[in-house]
């Protein structure tokens, strides 16, 4: 497991509480998603897409709370011994404060308990979240040209990553 390479704990930042959730948190998920993803890139999901994914039996939702406020979430799903990170978002006011790190660490710890051997994800090329994924050992394994379509019909590549998490 990666070690935190920051002094978040030393900055008197409130701790993050991570809990499993379900469709009952859809309103909070959508509120964070709408504020966290720039429309420019076409990465966020709409209400229907989120509801459909969270209705699937293999879908998992983790919610991060700080001071009793939902400040982030992660959606993933497991198939056999692999986990796919589908979406992670942190409210703008909590970005850069360890929330995303805590969510990803919790998701990977839970996956290990279920004997998952690898975690996969796909993200827009150039997304600053890449730095977080690299801290957890994710390596690029693929590229999808022109995968995302932005508001002006501009195309953006998607990069596929994999992290081996089994011992």
N, C-alpha and C positions, 0 to 999 in steps of 0.2 A: 504494500500500500504506500502511496506517496505521502510524504510528510508535508505539512503546511509550511510554505516558504514565505511566510508573512508574519507580521506581529499583530494580527487581528486581536488575539487574546489580550495583548498588552494595551489596547486602545480603549479599554472600558466600553466595549461594544456589548450590548445585551446578547445573551446566548440565544441560539436558534433551537426551537423545538421542532423535530421532524416526526410526522405521524402519517400512517397510511390513511387514505380517504377513499371516497367513491363519488358517484354522480351527485351526491348532496353538496359537494364543493364546486360544482360546475360554475356557479355564478362567480366565485372567487377566482377560479382558474381563468375565466374569460376576462375578468377585470384586469388581472395581471398581464395576460397575453396582449390585450388591446393597448396597454401602455408600454409594454416592453419591446415589441418588435416594430422597427421602422417599416412603414408601408412600402417604402422604396423597393424592398427585395422580395416581397410576396412570400414570406416564410411562415407567417402566423396561420393558425387554423381558425375557421369560423365556428360558431356555436354548434352547428349540425355535425361538423367533422369531430369536434371534441366529444359531443354526446355519443356519437357512433363508436368512437374508439373506446371510451370509458365503459360502454355497454358490453364490450367483448369480454368473455370470461378470462382471457389471458392478460388483460390490461391491468396495470398497477398505477396507482396515483399516490405520490407522496406530497404532502403539503408542509411547507416551512412556515412557522409562526415566530414572530419576534414581538414581545410585549402584547401578546394575544391578537396581533394583527397578522393576517396571511400576507407573507412577503415573497413567496416563491413556490414553485411546484416542479415536479418532474413526472412525466408519463413514460412508462416503459411497458414492454410485454416480453414474456418468456415463451420460447418454443424449444422443446427438448432441453439441451444443456447450453442454450444461448439466450442472452438477454439483448433486446434492442431498445436503446434509449431513443424515444420518439420525439420528446419535446422537453425542454427545460427552460424556465423563465424566472426571472427575479424582478420584482418591482423596481423601477428606476431609482427610487430613493434608497434602496438597499443594495444596489449593485456595487461591487468592489468591497463588500464587507463580510465576505465569507459565506454568504447564504448559498450560492451556487456550489461552492466547494463542499459545504455540509450536506446538501442534497445529493450530490454525486457520490460522496463517500458513503452515505447511508444506503443508497441504491446498490452500490457495489458490495457492501457488507452483507446486505440481505440476499443478493444474488449468490454470493459465496456460500451462505448457509443452505441455499437450495442446490448446491453443487453445480452452479453455472460455470462453464469453462471460459467463456469469452463474452464480451459486451461489444456491440456494434452501434454505430451512430452515423448519421449523415447530416452535414451542415453546409451552409453556403460558404464557398471559398472566400477567404478574407475575413470571416467572422472572428471578432476578437475573443470569442469563447474558446478558440483553438488553444490558447495558452493554458486554460483550465484543463482541457482534455489531455494535453501533453504531460501535465503534472501527474496524471493518473496512468500514464504509460500507453495512451492511445497512439497508434501509428496509422498513417495514411495507407489504405489498401486499394483505393479506387477513386475514380473521378467521373462524374456524369456531366457532360457538357450541356450548357444551356438548360439546366433542370428547373430552376426557379424563374418565374416571370414577374417582373416588377410592375408597378402601376403604369409606367410609360411603355409597356411591352418590351422593356429591356430584359435581356436574358442574363442569368447568373449561373455559374457552375456550382455543382454540389460535390463535396468531398466525402468519401466514406472512410471511416476509421474503425479500428478494432483494438481492443485491449484484452490480452489474455489474463485472466484473473485466477485460474486454478493453480494450485500449489505444484 
